[in-house]
Amino acid sequence: MARTKQTARKDPINFPTYVQGTQKPPWMNHHKRPQENVQRRPPPPQARAPQRRRRYTKAFAEIRHYQKTAELLIPRRPFARVVKEELQRYCAGLRIQALALEAL
């Protein structure tokens, strides 16, 4: 006669309820506290920190803006005075055309 495996059978009367699937075993509940019917209040609203931008975002936006425009970034008259002062340092009496000044 061939041998067959026999499984151990528990007495259903003395068998704990957690094995039958209605509860968890006691050793799995040791870390949980019993739940009480206490409603938790939401934390008080705090002032939100300002949203941070990536580095150089503003600088890149300014570069794109100035690339699209054709206006002078330095006013014409003060810039012309600075250029004429520098020309006088090298050679007195030199004059510069308005178109050359605008090109600078």
Secondary structure as UniProt FT lines:
FT   TURN            12..14
FT   TURN            17..21
FT   HELIX           26..28
FT   TURN            30..31
FT   TURN            55..56
FT   HELIX           57..68
FT   HELIX           76..90
FT   TURN            92..93
FT   HELIX           98..103
//
